[in-house]
Amino acid sequence: MSELQKSGASAQRAAIVGTGSYAPARVMTNADFEKIVDTTDEWITTRTGIKERHFAAEDEATSDMAAEAARRALQAAGAAADEVEMIVVATITPDMPFPNTACLVQEKIGARKAFCFDIEAACSGFVYAAEIARRFVEGGALRTALVIGAEKMSSMIDWKDRSTCVLFGDGAGAAVIQPSRDGRGIRGAVLHSDGSLGELLMVPGGGSRAPASHESVDKGLHFLKMQGREVFKYAVNNMTAAALEVLEKTGLKKDQIACVIPHQANHRIIKAVADRVGIPLERFFINVDRYGNTSAASVIIALDEAVRSGRVRPGDLVMFLVFGGGFTWGAMVLEWSG
Ligand SMILES: CC(C)(COP(=O)(O)OP(=O)(O)OC[C@H]1O[C@@H](n2cnc3c(N)ncnc32)[C@H](O)[C@@H]1OP(=O)(O)O)[C@@H](O)C(=O)NCCC(=O)NCCS
């Protein structure tokens, strides 16, 4: 039983008390893509804002990247691995169907006391996972949760499909969530899904519907498929709606938000959301140019960079805005405590 449970305390605010991230060493630029598909740096830059992305080594799996990000987050939080009571990994690229990636991370970092599970909400996964962890911590069920977004998107990219292969990247980010020490922390979140739109962005094969077979591989069913133009529209509309909803739910005004950390899929999506929500683009943290779309890892890598570079400071109100396959989307507001 945790100390909080023993004391009977409950409903104290939960806070992200440390972040870490990891980007694999190999960098692939738009010029590198010009050599493998019919594309140009100019097309990719103007349509997406992406200039380069990191890709994992062949023998580097999602759990390897996740574990490194976790070690860095624990260090930033001043927490030891054996204090961790729960590990949640958000990913659509687990090392394997099971054991879950969180269990693999537990073993790598030596967090023996933790219970571990993955959640899958595509690019929205980190905010879903953080909201789950926040509820455990706020309710007093545990004191230290490790929440990770990690992806090896290169494992599901169709390298012959120019309309998708240029968009994604690999990486991991992690956050330690504990009871707030100073009253700052997570203020509120909204989460949504619409399963009727799943076919617009999916990997159709490799699960129980179309298990791996020679035929499924020949048809490329284990590759990511996307109807980009449709996804674009829903991403803009739903992220805009989530931003306005979370402001209303938390009783905050737009001009109080110091930094918006949107899902890093496409610079044009981010700009359209900024215009519609009515928060200046300068207040959005953007690193899609250097990472591409790292799915569930995207917003936590971005928060880690924003914190380490001093862009987010103690007392700043930060808004996560996410959107992904499913469809899934949501927003979370927190006051950074540092
Ligand atoms: C994918 C995306 C960049 C494409 O941009 P777009 O302006 O919608 O472009 P279209 O899909 O209409 O394609 C326009 C043309 O560019 C071509 N094209 C696609 N990818 C290309 C590439 N990498 N290089 C050059 N041309 C490309 C298309 O074949 C098409 O050619 P056509 O008109 O001769 O058929 C854009 O739709 C997008 O960002 N969508 C959201 C994707 C996303 O972020 N998903 C994840 C959300 S979590």
The ligand as a Gaussian input file, in Angstrom:
#p B3LYP/6-31G(d) Opt

LIG

0 1
 C       -0.058000      13.862000     -46.680000
 C       -0.185000      15.339000     -47.032000
 C        1.113000      16.055000     -46.680000
 C       -0.404000      15.455000     -48.529000
 O       -0.552000      16.803000     -48.875000
 P       -1.758000      17.236000     -49.816000
 O       -1.589000      18.675000     -50.077000
 O       -3.017000      16.789000     -49.169000
 O       -1.427000      16.429000     -51.104000
 P       -2.335000      15.368000     -51.867000
 O       -2.472000      14.130000     -51.065000
 O       -3.572000      16.068000     -52.308000
 O       -1.420000      15.077000     -53.088000
 C       -1.111000      16.074000     -54.028000
 C       -0.165000      15.480000     -55.039000
 O        1.132000      15.303000     -54.444000
 C        1.590000      13.986000     -54.712000
 N        2.471000      13.552000     -53.626000
 C        2.141000      12.865000     -52.520000
 N        3.237000      12.658000     -51.782000
 C        4.265000      13.227000     -52.444000
 C        5.645000      13.344000     -52.180000
 N        6.218000      12.836000     -51.073000
 N        6.399000      14.021000     -53.060000
 C        5.865000      14.550000     -54.170000
 N        4.576000      14.463000     -54.480000
 C        3.781000      13.805000     -53.611000
 C        0.346000      13.165000     -54.818000
 O        0.591000      11.982000     -55.534000
 C       -0.582000      14.109000     -55.551000
 O       -0.277000      14.056000     -56.903000
 P       -1.432000      14.075000     -58.006000
 O       -2.134000      15.380000     -57.794000
 O       -0.674000      13.976000     -59.283000
 O       -2.298000      12.897000     -57.703000
 C       -1.362000      15.990000     -46.298000
 O       -2.576000      15.499000     -46.798000
 C       -1.312000      15.745000     -44.816000
 O       -0.436000      16.216000     -44.139000
 N       -2.315000      15.047000     -44.261000
 C       -2.351000      14.736000     -42.866000
 C       -1.402000      13.632000     -42.617000
 C       -1.097000      13.441000     -41.178000
 O       -0.550000      14.319000     -40.574000
 N       -1.441000      12.284000     -40.644000
 C       -1.146000      11.910000     -39.340000
 C       -2.153000      12.492000     -38.430000
 S       -1.896000      11.816000     -36.852000

